[in-house]
Amino acid sequence: FGVSEKGVSVTNGIEVLSFDEIRLGLESPSELMIRSEDALRCSPFDAEECDKLGPRWAGLAVTQQLVDLRSGKSQEKVVSIPAAYKAGITIFARKGSAEAADLQSCPELPLKKGSAE
């Protein structure tokens, strides 16, 4: 696994993605798409409480999405809710290699505390 002219090898699913596909994933909003039928089967179904869970829930109008689905006003296949993750990648190189030196000298790739080498 690694990087080649074909793209970036990833392990979740196992495939090679182009650099544009990787960028899209890294820049996408942190949202989960829940299948509508799964959302409608929640018990208890308390759509009115969803937007009270925080500003991100209200911003996505989760309550309205669910109310519209239940009433038949919407036929959307998914309900978007906020997710608690940030997309990212891990970059590494063998200690003492030219690649490690290149990575350590990149100001846009700050080292995490405790990883000075």
DOSEDREN-630613 format. One record per residue (C-alpha): residue in one letter; residue number from 1; x, y, z. Coordinates in Angstrom, 2 decimals. Example, Ala and Ser with C-alpha at 12.3 -4.5 7.8 and 13.67 -1.06 7.14 Angstrom:
BEGIN
type:seq:px:py:pz
a:1:12.30:-4.50:7.80
s:2:13.67:-1.06:7.14
//
This chain:
BEGIN
type:seq:px:py:pz
f:1:0.00:0.00:0.00
g:2:1.18:3.49:-0.72
v:3:1.17:6.17:-3.37
s:4:1.86:5.72:-7.08
e:5:1.06:7.47:-10.35
k:6:-2.28:5.60:-10.23
g:7:-3.31:7.19:-6.93
v:8:-3.40:6.35:-3.25
s:9:-3.93:2.84:-1.92
v:10:-6.48:2.79:0.89
t:11:-7.58:0.04:3.22
n:12:-11.18:0.98:4.07
g:13:-12.30:-0.48:1.39
i:14:-9.29:-1.85:-0.31
e:15:-8.87:0.15:-3.50
v:16:-6.78:2.79:-5.23
l:17:-8.27:6.29:-5.23
s:18:-7.18:9.18:-7.41
f:19:-5.80:12.26:-5.73
d:20:-9.01:14.14:-6.58
e:21:-11.09:11.40:-4.90
i:22:-8.90:11.58:-1.80
r:23:-9.24:15.38:-1.70
l:24:-13.03:15.09:-1.98
g:25:-13.13:12.76:1.01
l:26:-10.85:14.94:3.09
e:27:-12.79:18.10:2.35
s:28:-16.29:16.66:2.74
p:29:-18.46:17.68:5.69
s:30:-18.58:15.44:8.77
e:31:-22.05:14.02:8.21
l:32:-23.54:10.56:8.38
m:33:-26.20:9.48:5.92
i:34:-28.71:7.22:7.65
r:35:-31.05:5.19:5.47
s:36:-34.53:6.65:5.74
e:37:-36.14:3.33:6.58
d:38:-33.69:2.88:9.47
a:39:-34.36:6.39:10.79
l:40:-38.13:5.83:10.62
r:41:-37.81:2.58:12.61
c:42:-36.17:4.30:15.58
s:43:-37.98:3.68:18.83
p:44:-38.98:5.92:20.33
f:45:-39.37:8.10:17.24
d:46:-38.96:11.62:18.59
a:47:-38.12:13.78:15.60
e:48:-39.00:17.02:17.41
e:49:-36.07:16.55:19.79
c:50:-33.38:16.13:17.13
d:51:-32.70:19.80:16.38
k:52:-32.34:20.41:20.14
l:53:-29.23:18.22:20.14
g:54:-27.14:21.17:18.98
p:55:-26.55:23.76:16.29
r:56:-25.21:21.25:13.77
w:57:-28.41:19.19:14.10
a:58:-30.54:22.30:13.66
g:59:-28.39:23.45:10.73
l:60:-29.05:20.17:8.93
a:61:-32.77:20.46:9.83
v:62:-32.82:16.87:11.06
t:63:-36.21:17.37:12.69
q:64:-37.71:18.61:9.42
q:65:-36.11:15.78:7.43
l:66:-37.71:13.22:9.73
v:67:-41.10:14.92:9.92
d:68:-41.23:15.17:6.13
l:69:-40.30:11.50:5.74
r:70:-42.87:10.29:8.22
s:71:-45.65:12.39:6.66
g:72:-44.77:11.23:3.14
k:73:-43.86:14.77:2.06
s:74:-40.29:13.59:1.36
q:75:-39.11:10.50:-0.49
e:76:-35.41:11.02:0.31
k:77:-33.44:7.79:0.66
v:78:-31.24:9.13:3.48
v:79:-31.36:11.43:6.50
s:80:-28.22:13.49:7.07
i:81:-27.07:13.91:10.66
p:82:-23.89:15.43:12.12
a:83:-20.97:13.09:12.66
a:84:-18.24:13.33:15.27
y:85:-15.23:12.60:13.09
k:86:-12.69:14.49:11.06
a:87:-11.29:12.97:7.90
g:88:-7.54:12.69:7.77
i:89:-4.57:10.75:6.54
t:90:-1.43:9.39:8.16
i:91:1.90:10.06:6.50
f:92:5.01:8.21:7.58
a:93:8.53:7.49:6.42
r:94:11.44:5.40:7.67
k:95:13.43:7.23:10.35
g:96:16.59:8.77:8.95
s:97:15.48:8.52:5.33
a:98:15.43:11.39:2.85
e:99:11.64:11.10:2.83
a:100:11.50:11.54:6.61
a:101:13.66:14.65:6.33
d:102:11.35:16.03:3.62
l:103:8.29:15.43:5.79
q:104:9.89:17.02:8.84
s:105:10.77:20.14:6.86
c:106:7.21:20.74:5.56
p:107:5.59:23.55:7.56
e:108:2.11:22.44:6.49
l:109:2.70:19.05:8.19
p:110:3.30:19.89:11.86
l:111:4.59:17.13:14.13
k:112:2.34:15.93:16.91
k:113:3.65:16.37:20.47
g:114:5.83:13.43:21.43
s:115:6.81:12.58:17.84
a:116:9.95:14.67:17.47
e:117:11.74:11.94:15.54
//
